[in-house]
């Protein structure tokens, strides 16, 4: 066989091998880069000026549940969380204890680490859902249906009660 004939046969052979080898790179494996992926249990709201990520309520086992979500402020202004409301999916109003919080411009805030929003109802139990409405002074209301999960080691960093204020500490001392 001449070297000229060998080169003519080698070029198509390399092309066939390269085609087969490279075709496997995109064949059928729908991974995170091709589809949205949500490994977390909580719900996400990815639209609007204020977005919520991994929204859920952690059942504290005492008739309360702590709302844990990362609030993402997509605006150039600080957003103040003024109030929170909640209902069960059956429409029952859930009493809410909420603290004001400020989400910095183009920043985030995690409600769970300081128990910024605590639901007080025996109707809010692990396995259920609640509809949350968070009201922001500059961006209006944000609504989401969030699952209620059992308190496990995974949620150890979610506070059960808001941090005590000076007023509540003074009143506890007076009661003693």
DODREN-62639 format. One record per atom (N, C-alpha, C): residue number from 1; residue in one letter; atom name; x, y, z. Coordinates in steps of 0.1 Angstrom, whole numbers. Example, Ala and Ser with C-alpha at 12.3 -4.5 7.8 and 13.67 -1.06 7.14 Angstrom:
BEGIN
<1,'a','N',<132,-57,78>>
<1,'a','CA',<123,-45,78>>
<1,'a','C',<132,-33,78>>
<2,'s','N',<128,-22,71>>
<2,'s','CA',<137,-11,71>>
<2,'s','C',<129,0,79>>
// end
This chain:
BEGIN
<1,'x','N',<8,-12,0>>
<1,'x','CA',<0,0,0>>
<1,'x','C',<9,12,0>>
<2,'x','N',<5,21,-8>>
<2,'x','CA',<14,33,-9>>
<2,'x','C',<10,43,2>>
<3,'x','N',<19,52,5>>
<3,'x','CA',<16,62,16>>
<3,'x','C',<5,71,12>>
<4,'x','N',<3,74,-1>>
<4,'x','CA',<-8,82,-6>>
<4,'x','C',<-21,76,-3>>
<5,'x','N',<-23,63,-5>>
<5,'x','CA',<-35,56,-3>>
<5,'x','C',<-38,55,12>>
<6,'x','N',<-27,53,20>>
<6,'x','CA',<-29,52,35>>
<6,'x','C',<-34,65,40>>
<7,'x','N',<-29,77,35>>
<7,'x','CA',<-34,90,39>>
<7,'x','C',<-49,92,35>>
<8,'x','N',<-53,87,23>>
<8,'x','CA',<-67,88,19>>
<8,'x','C',<-76,80,28>>
<9,'x','N',<-72,68,33>>
<9,'x','CA',<-80,60,41>>
<9,'x','C',<-80,65,56>>
<10,'x','N',<-69,72,60>>
<10,'x','CA',<-68,76,74>>
<10,'x','C',<-77,88,77>>
<11,'x','N',<-79,97,67>>
<11,'x','CA',<-87,109,70>>
<11,'x','C',<-101,105,73>>
<12,'x','N',<-108,97,65>>
<12,'x','CA',<-122,93,68>>
<12,'x','C',<-123,85,81>>
<13,'x','N',<-113,77,84>>
<13,'x','CA',<-113,69,96>>
<13,'x','C',<-112,78,109>>
<14,'x','N',<-104,88,108>>
<14,'x','CA',<-103,98,119>>
<14,'x','C',<-116,106,121>>
<15,'x','N',<-122,109,110>>
<15,'x','CA',<-135,116,110>>
<15,'x','C',<-146,108,116>>
<16,'x','N',<-147,95,113>>
<16,'x','CA',<-157,86,119>>
<16,'x','C',<-154,85,134>>
<17,'x','N',<-142,82,138>>
<17,'x','CA',<-139,80,152>>
<17,'x','C',<-142,93,160>>
<18,'x','N',<-139,105,155>>
<18,'x','CA',<-141,118,162>>
<18,'x','C',<-157,120,163>>
<19,'x','N',<-164,117,152>>
<19,'x','CA',<-179,119,153>>
<19,'x','C',<-185,110,164>>
<20,'x','N',<-181,98,164>>
<20,'x','CA',<-187,88,174>>
<20,'x','C',<-182,93,188>>
<21,'x','N',<-170,97,190>>
<21,'x','CA',<-165,101,203>>
<21,'x','C',<-172,113,208>>
<22,'x','N',<-174,123,200>>
<22,'x','CA',<-180,136,204>>
<22,'x','C',<-195,136,205>>
<23,'x','N',<-201,126,198>>
<23,'x','CA',<-216,126,198>>
<23,'x','C',<-222,122,212>>
<24,'x','N',<-214,115,220>>
<24,'x','CA',<-219,111,233>>
<24,'x','C',<-220,123,243>>
<25,'x','N',<-214,134,240>>
<25,'x','CA',<-213,145,250>>
<25,'x','C',<-227,151,252>>
<26,'x','N',<-236,151,243>>
<26,'x','CA',<-249,157,245>>
<26,'x','C',<-261,148,243>>
<27,'x','N',<-258,135,245>>
<27,'x','CA',<-269,125,242>>
<27,'x','C',<-277,122,254>>
<28,'x','N',<-289,128,255>>
<28,'x','CA',<-299,124,264>>
<28,'x','C',<-297,126,279>>
<29,'x','N',<-287,131,284>>
<29,'x','CA',<-285,133,298>>
<29,'x','C',<-289,147,302>>
<30,'x','N',<-302,149,306>>
<30,'x','CA',<-307,162,310>>
<30,'x','C',<-302,166,324>>
<31,'x','N',<-291,173,324>>
<31,'x','CA',<-285,177,336>>
<31,'x','C',<-289,191,340>>
<32,'x','N',<-284,196,351>>
<32,'x','CA',<-287,209,356>>
<32,'x','C',<-286,220,346>>
<33,'x','N',<-276,220,338>>
<33,'x','CA',<-274,231,328>>
<33,'x','C',<-285,231,318>>
<34,'x','N',<-293,220,316>>
<34,'x','CA',<-303,220,306>>
<34,'x','C',<-317,222,311>>
<35,'x','N',<-319,219,324>>
<35,'x','CA',<-332,221,331>>
<35,'x','C',<-330,227,344>>
<36,'x','N',<-341,234,349>>
<36,'x','CA',<-340,240,362>>
<36,'x','C',<-339,228,372>>
<37,'x','N',<-331,230,382>>
<37,'x','CA',<-329,220,392>>
<37,'x','C',<-332,226,406>>
<38,'x','N',<-340,219,414>>
<38,'x','CA',<-342,224,427>>
<38,'x','C',<-341,212,437>>
<39,'x','N',<-330,212,444>>
<39,'x','CA',<-327,201,453>>
<39,'x','C',<-333,204,467>>
<40,'x','N',<-337,216,469>>
<40,'x','CA',<-342,220,482>>
<40,'x','C',<-357,216,483>>
<41,'x','N',<-362,215,495>>
<41,'x','CA',<-376,212,498>>
<41,'x','C',<-385,224,496>>
<42,'x','N',<-380,236,499>>
<42,'x','CA',<-389,248,499>>
<42,'x','C',<-393,252,485>>
<43,'x','N',<-402,262,485>>
<43,'x','CA',<-407,268,472>>
<43,'x','C',<-399,280,468>>
<44,'x','N',<-398,282,455>>
<44,'x','CA',<-391,294,450>>
<44,'x','C',<-400,303,442>>
<45,'x','N',<-398,316,444>>
<45,'x','CA',<-405,326,436>>
<45,'x','C',<-395,334,429>>
<46,'x','N',<-393,332,416>>
<46,'x','CA',<-382,337,408>>
<46,'x','C',<-386,349,399>>
<47,'x','N',<-397,356,402>>
<47,'x','CA',<-401,367,394>>
<47,'x','C',<-404,379,403>>
<48,'x','N',<-403,391,398>>
<48,'x','CA',<-406,403,405>>
<48,'x','C',<-394,410,411>>
<49,'x','N',<-397,421,418>>
<49,'x','CA',<-386,429,423>>
<49,'x','C',<-380,423,436>>
<50,'x','N',<-389,416,443>>
<50,'x','CA',<-385,408,455>>
<50,'x','C',<-388,393,452>>
<51,'x','N',<-377,385,454>>
<51,'x','CA',<-379,371,451>>
<51,'x','C',<-376,363,464>>
<52,'x','N',<-382,351,464>>
<52,'x','CA',<-381,342,476>>
<52,'x','C',<-375,329,472>>
<53,'x','N',<-365,324,479>>
<53,'x','CA',<-358,311,476>>
<53,'x','C',<-359,302,488>>
<54,'x','N',<-363,290,485>>
<54,'x','CA',<-364,279,495>>
<54,'x','C',<-373,283,507>>
<55,'x','N',<-385,288,503>>
<55,'x','CA',<-395,292,513>>
<55,'x','C',<-401,280,519>>
<56,'x','N',<-401,279,533>>
<56,'x','CA',<-407,268,540>>
<56,'x','C',<-410,272,554>>
<57,'x','N',<-418,265,561>>
<57,'x','CA',<-421,267,575>>
<57,'x','C',<-416,255,583>>
<58,'x','N',<-408,257,593>>
<58,'x','CA',<-403,246,601>>
<58,'x','C',<-412,244,613>>
<59,'x','N',<-419,233,614>>
<59,'x','CA',<-428,230,625>>
<59,'x','C',<-419,228,638>>
<60,'x','N',<-422,237,648>>
<60,'x','CA',<-414,237,660>>
<60,'x','C',<-419,227,670>>
<61,'x','N',<-431,220,667>>
<61,'x','CA',<-436,210,676>>
<61,'x','C',<-444,215,688>>
<62,'x','N',<-446,229,689>>
<62,'x','CA',<-453,234,700>>
<62,'x','C',<-464,244,696>>
<63,'x','N',<-469,241,684>>
<63,'x','CA',<-480,249,679>>
<63,'x','C',<-475,262,672>>
<64,'x','N',<-462,262,669>>
<64,'x','CA',<-456,273,661>>
<64,'x','C',<-448,267,650>>
<65,'x','N',<-446,276,640>>
<65,'x','CA',<-437,272,629>>
<65,'x','C',<-429,285,625>>
<66,'x','N',<-416,283,623>>
<66,'x','CA',<-408,294,619>>
<66,'x','C',<-406,294,603>>
<67,'x','N',<-409,306,597>>
<67,'x','CA',<-408,307,583>>
<67,'x','C',<-393,309,580>>
<68,'x','N',<-388,301,571>>
<68,'x','CA',<-374,303,567>>
<68,'x','C',<-374,304,551>>
<69,'x','N',<-369,316,547>>
<69,'x','CA',<-367,318,533>>
<69,'x','C',<-356,329,531>>
<70,'x','N',<-350,328,520>>
<70,'x','CA',<-340,338,516>>
<70,'x','C',<-348,348,507>>
<71,'x','N',<-348,361,512>>
<71,'x','CA',<-355,371,504>>
<71,'x','C',<-344,378,496>>
<72,'x','N',<-346,379,483>>
<72,'x','CA',<-336,385,473>>
<72,'x','C',<-343,398,468>>
<73,'x','N',<-336,409,471>>
<73,'x','CA',<-340,422,467>>
<73,'x','C',<-333,425,453>>
<74,'x','N',<-341,426,443>>
<74,'x','CA',<-336,429,429>>
<74,'x','C',<-336,444,426>>
<75,'x','N',<-339,453,436>>
<75,'x','CA',<-340,467,433>>
<75,'x','C',<-328,474,438>>
<76,'x','N',<-327,487,434>>
<76,'x','CA',<-316,495,439>>
<76,'x','C',<-319,503,452>>
<77,'x','N',<-330,499,458>>
<77,'x','CA',<-334,505,471>>
<77,'x','C',<-335,494,482>>
<78,'x','N',<-332,498,494>>
<78,'x','CA',<-335,489,505>>
<78,'x','C',<-350,486,505>>
<79,'x','N',<-354,473,508>>
<79,'x','CA',<-368,470,510>>
<79,'x','C',<-371,466,524>>
<80,'x','N',<-381,472,530>>
<80,'x','CA',<-384,469,544>>
<80,'x','C',<-396,460,544>>
<81,'x','N',<-394,448,551>>
<81,'x','CA',<-405,439,554>>
<81,'x','C',<-413,445,565>>
<82,'x','N',<-425,449,561>>
<82,'x','CA',<-434,456,570>>
<82,'x','C',<-443,447,578>>
<83,'x','N',<-448,437,571>>
<83,'x','CA',<-457,427,578>>
<83,'x','C',<-458,414,570>>
<84,'x','N',<-464,404,577>>
<84,'x','CA',<-465,391,571>>
<84,'x','C',<-479,386,575>>
<85,'x','N',<-485,379,565>>
<85,'x','CA',<-498,372,568>>
<85,'x','C',<-497,358,563>>
<86,'x','N',<-506,349,568>>
<86,'x','CA',<-505,335,564>>
<86,'x','C',<-519,329,565>>
<87,'x','N',<-522,319,557>>
<87,'x','CA',<-534,312,557>>
<87,'x','C',<-531,297,554>>
<88,'x','N',<-539,288,559>>
<88,'x','CA',<-537,274,555>>
<88,'x','C',<-543,273,540>>
<89,'x','N',<-541,262,534>>
<89,'x','CA',<-546,261,520>>
<89,'x','C',<-561,260,520>>
<90,'x','N',<-567,257,532>>
<90,'x','CA',<-582,257,533>>
<90,'x','C',<-588,271,536>>
<91,'x','N',<-579,281,537>>
<91,'x','CA',<-583,294,539>>
<91,'x','C',<-584,299,553>>
<92,'x','N',<-580,291,563>>
<92,'x','CA',<-580,295,577>>
<92,'x','C',<-569,305,579>>
<93,'x','N',<-572,316,586>>
<93,'x','CA',<-562,326,589>>
<93,'x','C',<-553,321,600>>
<94,'x','N',<-540,322,598>>
<94,'x','CA',<-530,318,608>>
<94,'x','C',<-524,330,614>>
<95,'x','N',<-525,331,628>>
<95,'x','CA',<-518,343,635>>
<95,'x','C',<-503,343,632>>
<96,'x','N',<-498,355,629>>
<96,'x','CA',<-484,356,626>>
<96,'x','C',<-477,366,635>>
<97,'x','N',<-466,362,641>>
<97,'x','CA',<-457,372,648>>
<97,'x','C',<-446,375,639>>
<98,'x','N',<-445,388,635>>
<98,'x','CA',<-434,391,626>>
<98,'x','C',<-426,403,631>>
<99,'x','N',<-414,403,628>>
<99,'x','CA',<-405,415,631>>
<99,'x','C',<-402,422,618>>
<100,'x','N',<-400,435,619>>
<100,'x','CA',<-396,442,607>>
<100,'x','C',<-382,438,603>>
<101,'x','N',<-378,438,591>>
<101,'x','CA',<-365,435,586>>
<101,'x','C',<-362,443,574>>
<102,'x','N',<-350,447,571>>
<102,'x','CA',<-346,454,559>>
<102,'x','C',<-337,445,551>>
<103,'x','N',<-342,444,538>>
<103,'x','CA',<-334,437,528>>
<103,'x','C',<-326,447,520>>
<104,'x','N',<-313,447,521>>
<104,'x','CA',<-305,457,514>>
<104,'x','C',<-307,457,499>>
<105,'x','N',<-305,469,493>>
<105,'x','CA',<-305,470,479>>
<105,'x','C',<-297,460,472>>
<106,'x','N',<-302,453,462>>
<106,'x','CA',<-295,442,455>>
<106,'x','C',<-288,432,464>>
<107,'x','N',<-295,429,476>>
<107,'x','CA',<-289,420,486>>
<107,'x','C',<-299,410,490>>
<108,'x','N',<-296,402,500>>
<108,'x','CA',<-304,391,505>>
<108,'x','C',<-306,393,520>>
<109,'x','N',<-316,385,525>>
<109,'x','CA',<-319,384,539>>
<109,'x','C',<-325,371,542>>
<110,'x','N',<-321,364,552>>
<110,'x','CA',<-326,351,556>>
<110,'x','C',<-335,352,568>>
<111,'x','N',<-348,349,567>>
<111,'x','CA',<-357,351,578>>
<111,'x','C',<-356,340,588>>
<112,'x','N',<-351,329,585>>
<112,'x','CA',<-351,318,594>>
<112,'x','C',<-340,319,605>>
<113,'x','N',<-329,325,603>>
<113,'x','CA',<-319,325,613>>
<113,'x','C',<-323,333,625>>
<114,'x','N',<-332,343,624>>
<114,'x','CA',<-336,351,635>>
<114,'x','C',<-351,350,638>>
<115,'x','N',<-358,340,632>>
<115,'x','CA',<-372,338,634>>
<115,'x','C',<-379,351,631>>
<116,'x','N',<-377,357,620>>
<116,'x','CA',<-383,370,617>>
<116,'x','C',<-398,368,615>>
<117,'x','N',<-403,357,610>>
<117,'x','CA',<-417,354,609>>
<117,'x','C',<-420,341,615>>
<118,'x','N',<-429,341,626>>
<118,'x','CA',<-433,329,633>>
<118,'x','C',<-448,327,632>>
<119,'x','N',<-453,316,627>>
<119,'x','CA',<-467,312,626>>
<119,'x','C',<-471,306,639>>
<120,'x','N',<-483,310,644>>
<120,'x','CA',<-488,304,657>>
<120,'x','C',<-502,298,655>>
<121,'x','N',<-502,285,652>>
<121,'x','CA',<-514,277,649>>
<121,'x','C',<-511,262,650>>
<122,'x','N',<-520,255,656>>
<122,'x','CA',<-519,241,657>>
<122,'x','C',<-523,235,643>>
<123,'x','N',<-529,243,634>>
<123,'x','CA',<-533,239,620>>
<123,'x','C',<-520,238,611>>
<124,'x','N',<-509,244,615>>
<124,'x','CA',<-497,244,607>>
<124,'x','C',<-488,233,612>>
<125,'x','N',<-489,222,604>>
<125,'x','CA',<-481,210,608>>
<125,'x','C',<-473,205,597>>
<126,'x','N',<-462,197,600>>
<126,'x','CA',<-454,191,590>>
<126,'x','C',<-462,183,580>>
<127,'x','N',<-459,185,568>>
<127,'x','CA',<-467,177,557>>
<127,'x','C',<-477,186,551>>
<128,'x','N',<-480,198,557>>
<128,'x','CA',<-490,207,551>>
<128,'x','C',<-483,218,543>>
<129,'x','N',<-492,227,539>>
<129,'x','CA',<-487,239,532>>
<129,'x','C',<-494,252,538>>
<130,'x','N',<-487,263,537>>
<130,'x','CA',<-493,276,541>>
<130,'x','C',<-491,285,529>>
<131,'x','N',<-500,295,528>>
<131,'x','CA',<-498,305,518>>
<131,'x','C',<-493,318,526>>
<132,'x','N',<-482,322,522>>
<132,'x','CA',<-475,333,529>>
<132,'x','C',<-477,346,521>>
<133,'x','N',<-479,357,527>>
<133,'x','CA',<-479,370,520>>
<133,'x','C',<-470,379,528>>
<134,'x','N',<-459,383,522>>
<134,'x','CA',<-449,392,528>>
<134,'x','C',<-451,406,522>>
<135,'x','N',<-453,416,530>>
<135,'x','CA',<-455,430,525>>
<135,'x','C',<-443,438,527>>
<136,'x','N',<-438,444,515>>
<136,'x','CA',<-427,453,515>>
<136,'x','C',<-431,467,512>>
<137,'x','N',<-425,476,519>>
<137,'x','CA',<-429,490,518>>
<137,'x','C',<-427,495,503>>
<138,'x','N',<-416,491,497>>
<138,'x','CA',<-413,496,483>>
<138,'x','C',<-418,488,472>>
<139,'x','N',<-419,475,475>>
<139,'x','CA',<-422,465,464>>
<139,'x','C',<-436,458,465>>
<140,'x','N',<-444,462,475>>
<140,'x','CA',<-457,456,476>>
<140,'x','C',<-457,442,482>>
<141,'x','N',<-467,434,479>>
<141,'x','CA',<-469,421,485>>
<141,'x','C',<-462,410,476>>
<142,'x','N',<-457,400,483>>
<142,'x','CA',<-451,388,476>>
<142,'x','C',<-458,376,482>>
<143,'x','N',<-464,368,474>>
<143,'x','CA',<-472,356,479>>
<143,'x','C',<-465,343,474>>
<144,'x','N',<-466,333,483>>
<144,'x','CA',<-460,320,479>>
<144,'x','C',<-467,309,488>>
<145,'x','N',<-469,298,482>>
<145,'x','CA',<-473,286,489>>
<145,'x','C',<-461,278,494>>
<146,'x','N',<-459,277,507>>
<146,'x','CA',<-447,271,512>>
<146,'x','C',<-450,258,520>>
<147,'x','N',<-442,248,518>>
<147,'x','CA',<-444,235,526>>
<147,'x','C',<-440,237,540>>
<148,'x','N',<-447,229,549>>
<148,'x','CA',<-443,229,563>>
<148,'x','C',<-436,216,565>>
<149,'x','N',<-424,217,571>>
<149,'x','CA',<-415,206,573>>
<149,'x','C',<-413,203,588>>
<150,'x','N',<-409,191,591>>
<150,'x','CA',<-406,187,605>>
<150,'x','C',<-393,193,609>>
<151,'x','N',<-391,196,621>>
<151,'x','CA',<-378,201,626>>
<151,'x','C',<-369,189,627>>
<152,'x','N',<-358,189,619>>
<152,'x','CA',<-348,179,619>>
<152,'x','C',<-334,185,621>>
<153,'x','N',<-324,177,621>>
<153,'x','CA',<-310,183,621>>
<153,'x','C',<-308,192,610>>
<154,'x','N',<-314,190,598>>
<154,'x','CA',<-312,198,587>>
<154,'x','C',<-316,213,589>>
<155,'x','N',<-326,214,598>>
<155,'x','CA',<-331,228,601>>
<155,'x','C',<-327,233,615>>
<156,'x','N',<-315,228,620>>
<156,'x','CA',<-310,232,633>>
<156,'x','C',<-307,247,633>>
<157,'x','N',<-304,253,622>>
<157,'x','CA',<-300,268,622>>
<157,'x','C',<-312,277,621>>
<158,'x','N',<-324,271,619>>
<158,'x','CA',<-337,279,619>>
<158,'x','C',<-341,281,633>>
<159,'x','N',<-341,294,637>>
<159,'x','CA',<-345,298,651>>
<159,'x','C',<-359,294,654>>
<160,'x','N',<-362,290,666>>
<160,'x','CA',<-376,287,670>>
<160,'x','C',<-384,299,674>>
<161,'x','N',<-377,308,680>>
<161,'x','CA',<-384,320,685>>
<161,'x','C',<-376,332,682>>
<162,'x','N',<-382,344,681>>
<162,'x','CA',<-375,356,678>>
<162,'x','C',<-365,359,690>>
<163,'x','N',<-354,366,687>>
<163,'x','CA',<-345,369,698>>
<163,'x','C',<-352,378,708>>
<164,'x','N',<-349,377,721>>
<164,'x','CA',<-356,385,731>>
<164,'x','C',<-351,400,729>>
<165,'x','N',<-361,408,731>>
<165,'x','CA',<-358,423,730>>
<165,'x','C',<-356,428,744>>
<166,'x','N',<-350,440,746>>
<166,'x','CA',<-348,445,759>>
<166,'x','C',<-361,446,767>>
<167,'x','N',<-372,450,760>>
<167,'x','CA',<-385,451,766>>
<167,'x','C',<-390,438,772>>
<168,'x','N',<-388,427,764>>
<168,'x','CA',<-393,414,769>>
<168,'x','C',<-385,409,780>>
<169,'x','N',<-371,412,780>>
<169,'x','CA',<-363,408,791>>
<169,'x','C',<-366,415,804>>
<170,'x','N',<-369,428,803>>
<170,'x','CA',<-373,436,814>>
<170,'x','C',<-386,431,820>>
<171,'x','N',<-396,427,812>>
<171,'x','CA',<-409,422,817>>
<171,'x','C',<-407,408,823>>
<172,'x','N',<-398,400,818>>
<172,'x','CA',<-395,387,824>>
<172,'x','C',<-389,389,838>>
<173,'x','N',<-380,399,839>>
<173,'x','CA',<-373,401,852>>
<173,'x','C',<-384,406,862>>
<174,'x','N',<-394,414,858>>
<174,'x','CA',<-404,419,867>>
<174,'x','C',<-413,408,871>>
<175,'x','N',<-415,398,863>>
<175,'x','CA',<-424,387,867>>
<175,'x','C',<-417,378,877>>
<176,'x','N',<-404,377,877>>
<176,'x','CA',<-397,368,886>>
<176,'x','C',<-398,372,901>>
// end
